[in-house]
Each structure stands twice: as structure tokens, then as C-alpha cells.
């Protein structure tokens, strides 16, 4: 099997039209490798290339990537952070951050994200595959790591182009064009040099794609069929955010505009052990997302008056007192229909739980 860095599929018709019209909105979503805050990750040279190549157009960059997050949280953020921003194209980078998620789960969340971005007229999509050390052995053996192979299944089905930037960079190392420590000194996060290697592959894809003739109409028909018949019937494309105002609280709570994380608008907050709430939702599952860290409280919860379950979330060494936009999927196995979540704040009684801050940023029903 010959591994390919670039695969062209349905084309970039919307991006081409936007550039020709003089204004294009470029979206990015993924993890820390794509996150815009370091200011040297691969989206930066890609954006610079577009501005240089098409000086007559205004480019708006919407980098919605967040470190230490996966495609599950991205599904819940897609409407506000990408769709409502009017993105003409979205580059999706989750092959690494979804790597440790079970196949069935990541296929459902990825497909849900794709479907949300394509519905209602949609936008162009490009999948970007970066690198983590778990992929090394397979790639050196000429094999495609499972996380990437599964993304390719979705790319074929929905007609999205893909760029395997991790393969491009590894080949540069193997040819002696870049040292490993110039690429990934910690085995995961690229330096400026490594990020530029990633960008080179994306730019090459864009150069080829933006010069091509419009895509075959057969791709449009195939995409319409894919939207009508999803690969996985339990995809997350119908996940629905629930308003914080709908939560019925017990004890001292406030809803606060959140000034401490760029991607969180408001939180429902308490620091009181024993405070609780109830939330009614419709669906087969429920998920909560937090501003999380070592000073975060734990909680126990139950559905429809059933058994209480206590959360015991890990707090890795790299996480601070807060600042991790972390998703907790409580359940996806309920019978579809109306349900009630009850939750109570607890300390956690573990040495790495150093506070009782409960800061809920999002609640969502999985339908």
C-alpha cells in the first residue's frame, strides 16, 4: 500500500467562489497542534500564503481549535464557532486528539461534526492528519494508523479532501531535510519549523485544488446521498445545546460571563459542596463541558431517579488550576425520549483535587 499525503475529492467550490467574490472566511478546528494561541502553528503560514496569493481578497481567519479537546466537544461548538461565523471552508484536525477514543465513539462524533458543517448549504471541508508517536510504527511499516484510516472512510463517503501532513513531515525527516528535534521535540507538538512542514503540505493541496476545474457533479450527488443516509445511525449530528437558564439549581449558584477562557461565553458556577441541580432533556444521552483543572470539584449524578454515580476525572500534570475546556459524556445509552439529570457537587476526596470550583460551560442532549 502506497501512502498518499494528498487526496482530492469533491473540490473547493465554495472557497473558490468566495475568493473570486473578494472575501473568504477560513475556519480551523482541532487540538493544540492547530490552536491559534501559540501563533506559530500550521494555520498561520497557510493564512499568510492565501493573503499573498490572492491580494485582492479579504481573508477572515476563524481558528476555533482548542488544545486537549476532541471531535466530541467540536460537535457542540460547531454552530457558534464555525457555522455562525460564516466559514467558507473548515480544516478539521482531530486524528491525534481522537487517537485514544474508541473507534465507535470517535466515528459517531466525527460524523456528527461533518454533518453539522455540511447541512444547510454547507461549506468546503478538508481533513488534516497530524502526528503523534503512537502512529510511528504503523507509518514506518507503510500502514495507515487506525485513527487516520477511519477519517479516510468518512472523507470518501462525504467527499472531503484530506492532507496527511504528519506523513509529509516524517518523509522530510527520513530524507534528512529536517531533524526530528526541529519537528517534534516533545513527540507531539511541532516547533515553528515543524508547523511550517505541516503547512507546506496544506499549501500544496490548496495550490492544486484552487487551480483545478470545478469538481465532478457526481461528487455533489454522492454527498447528498451521504447526508440522507449516514454511515452511523447514532452520529452526533443532532446533538443539541441546552440553555444554562433551563437548569434548576439548589444552593448558591450564579451564571457569570466568563472572562478567563476565550471559548467559553458563560458558566453556571458554584464552589459549595452539596449544591445541586436538575436538568430535563430529550434524547439518548447527555454531556456536560467545564472550565476544568486541579481546583475543580467533582460531582455525582443520576438519571431518572436511578443509581448515583460519582465522577473521578484525572488531572494530568500539565493541567493548571483551571483552563481546560473539558467534556464529560455522562451517558449515551438511554432509551430515546424525555429524561431528567440530577447532579450534586462533591469534593472528590483525592489528592489531585485541590478545590471545589464547579464551572459548567455547556450542557447538551445527544439525540
N, C-alpha and C positions, 0 to 999 in steps of 0.2 A: 504494500500500500504506500503510495507516494503522498506525503502530507503536503497540503497546499496552504500558503499564507493567505491568499485572497480568493474569495468566491463571489462572483457576480450573480445576482438573481434578478429580482423584479425591477431594479433600477432606482434612480433617484429623481423621479419626475417632479415631485413637489419641490425639492430643493432647487432643481434647475429653474423651474418657473419663478420661484421666489427670488433667486439671484437676478434673473432677467428683469424682474419687476423692480429691482433696486433695494429690496430689504428681505433678509433671511434670518430666521431665528433658529439657532443651533443649540440643541439640547444634549446633555450628557447625564447619565445616571449610572451609578456603580458604587464601589467601595473606596478605600483610601488611595488606591492606585490612580483613581480618576478624580478624586476630591480636589476642588479648585483651591483650597486654602493654602497648600504648600507653595503655590504659584510657579511650580516647575513641572507639574505632571503633564502627561502627553496631550491633554486638550489644549494646553497653551500654544505649543508650536502648530497644532492643527488650525487653531483660530487665526494665528499670525499668518499662516500660509493662505488661508481663504481671503483675508484682508488684502494681502499683497497681490494675489492672483486676480481678484475682482475689485479693483479700487473704486469702481463706480457704484458699488452696492454698500449698503449699511448692514453690518452683521451685529446681531444681538446674541450674546452668549448666555445661555441658561444652564449653568453647571449645577445640577441637583444631586451630585454624588456626595455620599457621606461615608466616612470611614467606619469600618466594623458593622456594616449593615448589608443585608442581602436583598434578593428579589422579593421576599415576602413584605418587608416594610415598603419597598418601592411601589408595589401594587397599591398600597393605601395612600401613598403620596402622589401618585401619578397625575391625578386630576389637578390638584392645586399647583404642583411644582413644575409640571411639564405641559399638560394639555391646556390649562387656563392661560399659560404663558405664550401660547400660540406657536409652539415649536414646529418648524417645517421638517426637521429631521431629529431623531434621537439616537445617539450612540449608547448601547446598553453593554455594561461591563460587569458581569456577575459570575463568570466561570470560576473565579478564585473564591469569592466570598460565599458562594453556594457550595463549595467543594466538599465540605463536611456535612452537608444536609442530605438526608436520604433521598434517593432518586425520585421516588413517587412524590414526595413533598415538593422538591425543587422543580419538577416538571409542572406541577399544578400552579405554583406561584409564578414561574416564568411565563407559562402560557397565559395566565391571568393578566400579567403586565403587558404582554404583547397585544392581547385582545383589547385591553383598555386603550392602548395607544393607537390602534388601528380603527376602532369604531368611530362612527360619525364623520366620515370623510378621511380620517386617519392622517398619517404623516409617514415619511420615509423612516425606515428602521435599519440600523446597522449593528450587528453584534461584534464586539471587540473582546478577544480572548487574551488575557494577560497570563502571568505565570506565577505558580507557587511551587515550592520544592517537591511537593507530593507528585507533581506532574513529570518530574525529571526522568525517572526510569522509563516510563512509557514512551516519552518523546525520544529518548536516546535509542530506544528499540524500534523506532519508526511507527509507534502506535499513538492513537489519539486518546488522551485521558477521558474518562467517562463523563466528567462534568462538561467537557467541550463537545464530545460526541452527542450528548443529549441536546445541547444547544443547537447543534447542526441539524438534528432531526426537526426541531422547531423552525429553524431557518429555511429548510427545504419546504416544509409544509406551508409556511406563511410568506415565502418569497422574500426573505430579508437577506441582504448581503452580509458577509462576515469577513473579518480581518483577524488572523491569528498572529497578533503582534508578539506574543511570547515566543512563537516559533521563529519569527524573523530575528528577534534578538538572540536567541540561542544559536542560530546559524551564524550570526556575526561573531559570537564567542568562539564557535568551533572553527571559523575561518581565521581567527586571530585578529579580527578587525576591532574587537572590543574586549577588554578584560572583564572577568566576572565581577570583580570588585567595583568596576565602573558601572556595571549594570545593576547588581543586586547585592550590596554589601551585607544586608541582613537576610538575604534569601527570599525576600518578598517585595520590598518597597524600592523602586528604582531611583537612582540618582537622576540629576538633570541629564546626564549622558544616556542613561538607560531609558528615561522617558522620551528623549529625542529619538532613540531607536524605535520605540513603540510608535511614535508619531510618524516616522518615515513610512511605515507600512500603511498607516491610515491615509496619509497624503497620497501615496501611490495608488491606493484604491480610489480616492476621490479624483485624482488626475484621470485615471482610466474611465471612471464612471461618468464624469461630467462631460467627457468628450464623446461618449457613445451616443448612438441613435436612441430614440425612445424605446423602452422595453416592449417586448412582445405582448400583445393583448392577451395571450394565453395566461400570462402571469396574473393579470387582473382577474380573469375568470377563476383561476386556481385559488387566489386569495379570498374571493367572495365565497367560494365553496368551503374554504377552511373556516371562515368566520361563521358560516352556517352550521358546520359540523366540527366541533373542537376535537382535538386529539384525546383530551382527558375530560370526561363529563364533570369532574369535580374541580375544574380550574377555578382560580380566584378572580376571574374577570368580573364577577358580580358582587364582590366584597363591597360593603357599604360603611362609610364612616358614620358614627353616631355622635350627636352633639353632646358636648360636656354638660350643657344645661339640662339635658334629659336625665342625668344621673341624680338619684335621690339619696342625699347624704345623711349620715348620722354622726354627730360630733362636730368638732371645729374644722371646717373646710373653707377654702377660698378658691375662686377662679382668678388667675393672675395672667396678665400679659407677660410673656416670658422673654426676658432681656438677655438670657445667658446662653442661648443656643440658636444659631441663625435659622434653623429649620423647624423650630417649634414656635407656634404663634401664641398659644395659651396653655396653661396647665391647670389641672384641678389638684390642689396641694393641701397636705396636712403633714404634721410631724407628731401627731397624737396616736400613740399605741392604743388600739381598741376602737379607733374611729372606723366607720364602715360606710358602705353604700350599696344600693340596689340599682340594677340596670336591666330593663326589658329590651329584648332584641328578637329579631325574626331571622331564622337561618338554621344552619347545621353546626355552627361554630362561632367562637368569639375570640378576639385578640385585643391585647392592650399594649400600648407603647409608652415608654417612660423616658424622662431625663434621669439616667441611672448612673450610679457609681458606688464607691465604697461607703458613703454615708446614706445610702438608700435603705429604706425599710423593706422588709419582706411582707408578704401578705398570705392570707388563706382565703379560699374561695369555694363556692359550691354552686351547682346549677339545679334549679327547680327543687330546692329543699333536700338535695341528696347529701352524700358524704362530704365533709370538709376535706380539702386538700391544701397543703402548705407548699408554697414556692420556696425553693432554696437555690437561687441563682448564683452562679460562680462570679467572682470578681477578680479577673486576671490582674497580674502585677502592673500591666500598662495602664489600667483604668484609674482615673483620678477620683476625687470625692463625688463628682458628677460629670456630666458632659457626654455620656454615651447614649445616643438615641436608640434605645433597645426595645425590641419587640418580644412579647411573651404571648405565644399562641396557647390559650388555655385548653381548648378542645376543638376538634373538627368532626367528631363522631356522633353528634346528636341527631335524632330524627328531625328532618326539616319541619320548621314551624315556630311558634312563639315559645320563648324561654325567658327565664329570669336568672341573672347572675347576682349573687350576694358575695360581698368581699369585706374582709376585715384586716386592718393594718396590724402587723406584728413586728417585733424586733428582729427575729431570726436566730438569736442565740448562737452566733458563730463568730469566731474571732475576726473575720474579714468584713463583718457587718458592723460598721462603726457609727451608725446613725439611724434615725427613724424618718428620714425625709421621703415622703411618698408624693411623686410628681408625675401625674398622669397626663400625657400629651395627646394621645389618640385612643379611641375605643372604636372597634369595628366589628360588624357582623359578617361572618363568612357564609355566603349563601350557596 
